Amino acid sequence: MRKRTLLIETNMLHEMHAQTIKLSNLFRDIVCRECGYSVPTYYRKARPSDTKLSNAEKEKIAECFDSSIDKIRDSMKKYLKYRF
């Protein structure tokens, strides 16, 4: 007996929206891992009125941002054909 597979077409807008929502948590997790921050420390340092970041922290955070954007872009490669 053969199994029947049901193909469910994904909604491009829904998937991109979900990936965008995941981006903030992905970025936070990468920064916490790379900088050795706890989650509360991350949010404390993210406040505009709080501590100043060292140059090393700024550089590492910029790298983390690039990495998180790249991961989202890689997960959306199947939609690149729709770019204008």
N, C-alpha and C positions, 0 to 999 in steps of 0.2 A: 504494500500500500504506500503510495507516494504522499508525502506531506505537501500541503498547499501553503504557500507563503503569501501573506497579505502585505502588499506594498502600501505603505502610508507615505504620501507625499508631505514633506515638511513645509511649513510656512516660513519663507525666507525672512519676513519681517519679524515674526515671533522669535525665530532662532537668533537673529542679530540683536534683538532687544534683550533676550536672555543673556547672551554673551556680554553685552555692554553692562548689564547689571552685575554680572560676575566679575567684571574688570576691577572694581574697587576692592573686593575681597582678595582677589588674586594679587593685586599690587600690594595691599597691606601684608599679606602672608609672605611675599617675597622680601619686602623691606624688613619685616621682623626677623626672618631667617638670616638675611645677609648682614644686617646691622646688629643682630643680637638683642633686639628689642622684645619686650613683652607686648601684648596687645594694648594694655593700659599706657605703657610708655609711648607706643606709636601714636595713640590718640592725643596724649599730652603734648608730644613734640609737633603734632599736626595743627595744634591751635595757633592761630596767627599771633596771639599776644604772648605766647610762651617763650621757651628757651630758643636761643639762636643755635643754628646747626653749624658744626665745624665744616671746613672745606672738604674733608674726607667723607663726612656724612652726605654732603650735597652731591659729591661725585658718585658715591655708591647709590644714592636714591635715584639719580638720573639714569644710572645703568639699570636699576630695578624697573624703572618706568619703561625704558626701551624693551626690556625683556618681557614685561607683561603685555605690552602692545604687540610685540612679535608673536607671543603665544595666542592672542586673540586673532591676529591676522592669519596665522597658520590654520586655526580651526575654521576659518571662514573662506579658505582658498577655493572651495567648490563654487562660491558665488562670485569670484573675481571676473568671470566672463561677462557679468552684468555691468561692469564698470564702464563708464562713458568717458 
